Amino acid sequence: MKRRLVLVALAVAVQLVGCATVSTLNAAKPGAPIVYSGTRLDLYAMKGGCCPEDRFGVAAPRYPALDLPGSALLDTVLLPLSVLTVLGVEFQATGGL
């Protein structure tokens, strides 16, 4: 029970904190950065970038410094898929119940 609660809390924390990564990958804006996109968006916002919608396709999070650790973690987990996408490797995933 305790392990399950920790996993649920971790999943909720990643979803709440890593929103820049999820937002940028969902935007699918042509020409937008893919590798470490959420981390790059957070750093861009922290440095005072003027137009994140033009560069990343989404608005910057309200608190980029708070979002940065979660986005960096999620970007690292998704790094192999991001690199394959940039290299143009296509893959088909099927499955489910």
N, C-alpha and C positions, 0 to 999 in steps of 0.2 A: 504494500500500500504506500509506504513512504517513497519507494523508488518511483512509483507511478506518479505521485504528486510532484516529485522533482522534475520528471520528464515533461509533465504538463506545464509546470511553471517555466521551464526552459523554453518550451515551444511558444508560449505566450510572449515571453520576453524577446525572443528572436523576431517574432512577428511585429511587436510594437516598436522595437528599437531598430531593426533592420529594414525599415520601410523605404529608405532611399534606394536600396538595391532592388527591391521588389518593384518599386515604381519605375525605375529606369529600364529594367528588363521588360516590363509590361508595356512600356511606351512604344518600343520597337521603332523609334525614329530613325530614318535612314541617315547614316553618317554619324550617329551618336556613338560615343565610346561604349564598348561592351565589357572589356576586361576591367574589373574593379570599378564598374560604373557608379555604384552607390557611394563608394569611398571617394571617388573623384568628385561626385556631386557635392558631398559634404565639405570637402576641402575647398571647392570652388565657392560655396556659400560662405564658408568661414573667412575666406580672403576677400569677400565683398564683391563677388562676381555680379555683373549687372543683369544678365539675361539667361538664367538657367534653362528656361523653356526653349530658347533658340538652340542651345547647345545640347541639352540632354532630353528634351521633349517633355519634361515635367517640372513642376515648381520645386524649389528646394524645401527641405523640411524646416519647420519653425526653429528647432533647436539642433542644428547640425553637429555641435560638439557632443551632444548627448546621443545622437544617432550614429556617430562615427564608429565606436567600437563594435556595435552590432552589425553595421554594414560591412566593416572590414572582415569580420568573422564569416558572414554569409557570402561575401565576395570570394573569400579564400576557399570555402567549401565548393562554390560553383565555378572555381577557376578552370578545371579541366573542360567543362562544357563551354565556357566562355572562349577559351583558346581554340577549341574545335570550331566554334561558330565563326570566329574571326578568320580562321584558315579556310573556311568554306566547306568543311566536312559536314555532310548531311547525314542524319541518322533518323531512323523511324523507330519510335518506341510504341509498342502496343502491349496490352495486358489489361489487367483489371480482374474484377470478380465476375 
